């Protein structure tokens, strides 16, 4: 069993441009992010996907729809969300980023840990295994879920039924 996964981080947001860590708060794509999403199809060429999954947060949904709406089936899945920074959602990245290493195993106040993100991604991958054997899957989501997927695919490299590009 092998699933080919191609991962895309959503386009640049207004929060990104203001140095804000959105977390679970919704931020709109900036003009740059909209243009990045419009350019993505030309960057992937003739690559075909059986399905495109995206986080249910607006920035990921908008990126997926701008890039793939007329070409591939798009499904939203909340398990692909960014890390929930809890009380720090929507705060300056200068505050949030130094706290990230402390919250690998410990939850952000009123939020989650990066281990929680990893568990969500693991649950998502388990459902992919059931439904997309030998299929090409695109994911449009966030940095934390990408990191979790990278960590999991590297630690399970010899036995994992996934090929991540």
TORKOL-4160 file (C-alpha; in steps of 0.2 Angstrom, whole numbers, padded with zeros to 4 digits, m for minus):
165
<pt num="1" X="0000" Y="0000" Z="0000"/>
<pt num="2" X="0007" Y="0017" Z="m0005"/>
<pt num="3" X="m0001" Y="0034" Z="m0006"/>
<pt num="4" X="0008" Y="0048" Z="m0015"/>
<pt num="5" X="0006" Y="0064" Z="m0005"/>
<pt num="6" X="0011" Y="0081" Z="m0012"/>
<pt num="7" X="0010" Y="0095" Z="0002"/>
<pt num="8" X="0007" Y="0113" Z="m0001"/>
<pt num="9" X="0007" Y="0127" Z="0013"/>
<pt num="10" X="m0007" Y="0139" Z="0010"/>
<pt num="11" X="m0003" Y="0156" Z="0002"/>
<pt num="12" X="0004" Y="0171" Z="0012"/>
<pt num="13" X="m0009" Y="0179" Z="0023"/>
<pt num="14" X="m0012" Y="0197" Z="0029"/>
<pt num="15" X="m0007" Y="0190" Z="0046"/>
<pt num="16" X="0010" Y="0183" Z="0039"/>
<pt num="17" X="0014" Y="0200" Z="0032"/>
<pt num="18" X="0010" Y="0208" Z="0049"/>
<pt num="19" X="0021" Y="0195" Z="0058"/>
<pt num="20" X="0006" Y="0187" Z="0067"/>
<pt num="21" X="0005" Y="0169" Z="0071"/>
<pt num="22" X="m0013" Y="0165" Z="0067"/>
<pt num="23" X="m0015" Y="0148" Z="0074"/>
<pt num="24" X="m0033" Y="0143" Z="0074"/>
<pt num="25" X="m0039" Y="0161" Z="0070"/>
<pt num="26" X="m0044" Y="0165" Z="0052"/>
<pt num="27" X="m0033" Y="0176" Z="0042"/>
<pt num="28" X="m0037" Y="0181" Z="0024"/>
<pt num="29" X="m0024" Y="0178" Z="0010"/>
<pt num="30" X="m0015" Y="0194" Z="0005"/>
<pt num="31" X="m0013" Y="0199" Z="m0013"/>
<pt num="32" X="0003" Y="0190" Z="m0013"/>
<pt num="33" X="m0005" Y="0174" Z="m0006"/>
<pt num="34" X="m0019" Y="0175" Z="m0019"/>
<pt num="35" X="m0006" Y="0177" Z="m0033"/>
<pt num="36" X="0004" Y="0162" Z="m0026"/>
<pt num="37" X="m0011" Y="0152" Z="m0026"/>
<pt num="38" X="m0015" Y="0157" Z="m0044"/>
<pt num="39" X="0003" Y="0152" Z="m0049"/>
<pt num="40" X="0003" Y="0135" Z="m0041"/>
<pt num="41" X="m0005" Y="0126" Z="m0055"/>
<pt num="42" X="0008" Y="0131" Z="m0068"/>
<pt num="43" X="0021" Y="0125" Z="m0055"/>
<pt num="44" X="0014" Y="0108" Z="m0054"/>
<pt num="45" X="0012" Y="0106" Z="m0073"/>
<pt num="46" X="0002" Y="0091" Z="m0078"/>
<pt num="47" X="0002" Y="0082" Z="m0061"/>
<pt num="48" X="m0015" Y="0074" Z="m0057"/>
<pt num="49" X="m0022" Y="0072" Z="m0040"/>
<pt num="50" X="m0036" Y="0060" Z="m0035"/>
<pt num="51" X="m0041" Y="0072" Z="m0021"/>
<pt num="52" X="m0035" Y="0088" Z="m0014"/>
<pt num="53" X="m0037" Y="0089" Z="0005"/>
<pt num="54" X="m0036" Y="0106" Z="0014"/>
<pt num="55" X="m0038" Y="0112" Z="0032"/>
<pt num="56" X="m0055" Y="0120" Z="0036"/>
<pt num="57" X="m0047" Y="0137" Z="0040"/>
<pt num="58" X="m0051" Y="0150" Z="0027"/>
<pt num="59" X="m0033" Y="0153" Z="0021"/>
<pt num="60" X="m0031" Y="0135" Z="0017"/>
<pt num="61" X="m0048" Y="0133" Z="0009"/>
<pt num="62" X="m0045" Y="0149" Z="m0002"/>
<pt num="63" X="m0028" Y="0143" Z="m0007"/>
<pt num="64" X="m0035" Y="0126" Z="m0012"/>
<pt num="65" X="m0050" Y="0133" Z="m0021"/>
<pt num="66" X="m0040" Y="0146" Z="m0031"/>
<pt num="67" X="m0027" Y="0133" Z="m0036"/>
<pt num="68" X="m0037" Y="0118" Z="m0039"/>
<pt num="69" X="m0056" Y="0121" Z="m0039"/>
<pt num="70" X="m0059" Y="0118" Z="m0057"/>
<pt num="71" X="m0047" Y="0103" Z="m0059"/>
<pt num="72" X="m0049" Y="0092" Z="m0043"/>
<pt num="73" X="m0061" Y="0086" Z="m0030"/>
<pt num="74" X="m0057" Y="0097" Z="m0014"/>
<pt num="75" X="m0061" Y="0090" Z="0003"/>
<pt num="76" X="m0059" Y="0100" Z="0019"/>
<pt num="77" X="m0053" Y="0092" Z="0035"/>
<pt num="78" X="m0051" Y="0100" Z="0052"/>
<pt num="79" X="m0037" Y="0088" Z="0057"/>
<pt num="80" X="m0026" Y="0097" Z="0045"/>
<pt num="81" X="m0027" Y="0114" Z="0055"/>
<pt num="82" X="m0012" Y="0124" Z="0061"/>
<pt num="83" X="m0007" Y="0121" Z="0079"/>
<pt num="84" X="m0020" Y="0129" Z="0091"/>
<pt num="85" X="m0009" Y="0142" Z="0101"/>
<pt num="86" X="m0024" Y="0145" Z="0112"/>
<pt num="87" X="m0022" Y="0161" Z="0121"/>
<pt num="88" X="m0008" Y="0165" Z="0109"/>
<pt num="89" X="m0019" Y="0163" Z="0093"/>
<pt num="90" X="m0017" Y="0179" Z="0083"/>
<pt num="91" X="m0002" Y="0186" Z="0093"/>
<pt num="92" X="0014" Y="0192" Z="0087"/>
<pt num="93" X="0026" Y="0179" Z="0080"/>
<pt num="94" X="0040" Y="0188" Z="0091"/>
<pt num="95" X="0030" Y="0181" Z="0106"/>
<pt num="96" X="0024" Y="0164" Z="0099"/>
<pt num="97" X="0039" Y="0158" Z="0090"/>
<pt num="98" X="0050" Y="0158" Z="0106"/>
<pt num="99" X="0037" Y="0148" Z="0115"/>
<pt num="100" X="0036" Y="0134" Z="0102"/>
<pt num="101" X="0050" Y="0123" Z="0108"/>
<pt num="102" X="0042" Y="0123" Z="0126"/>
<pt num="103" X="0025" Y="0117" Z="0118"/>
<pt num="104" X="0031" Y="0101" Z="0109"/>
<pt num="105" X="0023" Y="0090" Z="0123"/>
<pt num="106" X="0015" Y="0104" Z="0134"/>
<pt num="107" X="m0001" Y="0112" Z="0128"/>
<pt num="108" X="m0001" Y="0131" Z="0124"/>
<pt num="109" X="m0013" Y="0139" Z="0137"/>
<pt num="110" X="m0031" Y="0135" Z="0131"/>
<pt num="111" X="m0023" Y="0127" Z="0116"/>
<pt num="112" X="m0014" Y="0111" Z="0111"/>
<pt num="113" X="0004" Y="0104" Z="0110"/>
<pt num="114" X="0014" Y="0099" Z="0094"/>
<pt num="115" X="0011" Y="0081" Z="0100"/>
<pt num="116" X="m0008" Y="0085" Z="0098"/>
<pt num="117" X="m0005" Y="0091" Z="0080"/>
<pt num="118" X="0005" Y="0075" Z="0077"/>
<pt num="119" X="m0009" Y="0064" Z="0084"/>
<pt num="120" X="m0022" Y="0073" Z="0072"/>
<pt num="121" X="m0011" Y="0071" Z="0057"/>
<pt num="122" X="m0008" Y="0052" Z="0062"/>
<pt num="123" X="m0027" Y="0050" Z="0063"/>
<pt num="124" X="m0029" Y="0059" Z="0046"/>
<pt num="125" X="m0016" Y="0048" Z="0038"/>
<pt num="126" X="m0025" Y="0032" Z="0045"/>
<pt num="127" X="m0041" Y="0037" Z="0036"/>
<pt num="128" X="m0031" Y="0041" Z="0020"/>
<pt num="129" X="m0024" Y="0023" Z="0021"/>
<pt num="130" X="m0042" Y="0016" Z="0021"/>
<pt num="131" X="m0048" Y="0026" Z="0006"/>
<pt num="132" X="m0033" Y="0031" Z="m0006"/>
<pt num="133" X="m0022" Y="0016" Z="m0008"/>
<pt num="134" X="m0011" Y="0019" Z="m0024"/>
<pt num="135" X="m0018" Y="0036" Z="m0026"/>
<pt num="136" X="m0011" Y="0054" Z="m0028"/>
<pt num="137" X="m0016" Y="0065" Z="m0014"/>
<pt num="138" X="m0013" Y="0084" Z="m0012"/>
<pt num="139" X="m0014" Y="0093" Z="0004"/>
<pt num="140" X="m0015" Y="0112" Z="0006"/>
<pt num="141" X="m0013" Y="0116" Z="0025"/>
<pt num="142" X="m0001" Y="0124" Z="0037"/>
<pt num="143" X="0017" Y="0123" Z="0043"/>
<pt num="144" X="0013" Y="0113" Z="0059"/>
<pt num="145" X="0004" Y="0100" Z="0050"/>
<pt num="146" X="0018" Y="0099" Z="0037"/>
<pt num="147" X="0031" Y="0097" Z="0051"/>
<pt num="148" X="0020" Y="0083" Z="0059"/>
<pt num="149" X="0019" Y="0074" Z="0043"/>
<pt num="150" X="0038" Y="0076" Z="0039"/>
<pt num="151" X="0042" Y="0069" Z="0057"/>
<pt num="152" X="0031" Y="0055" Z="0055"/>
<pt num="153" X="0036" Y="0050" Z="0037"/>
<pt num="154" X="0055" Y="0051" Z="0042"/>
<pt num="155" X="0052" Y="0040" Z="0058"/>
<pt num="156" X="0042" Y="0027" Z="0049"/>
<pt num="157" X="0052" Y="0028" Z="0032"/>
<pt num="158" X="0055" Y="0009" Z="0030"/>
<pt num="159" X="0037" Y="0004" Z="0035"/>
<pt num="160" X="0026" Y="0019" Z="0030"/>
<pt num="161" X="0013" Y="0017" Z="0016"/>
<pt num="162" X="0016" Y="0035" Z="0011"/>
<pt num="163" X="0027" Y="0044" Z="m0001"/>
<pt num="164" X="0028" Y="0062" Z="0003"/>
<pt num="165" X="0035" Y="0075" Z="m0010"/>
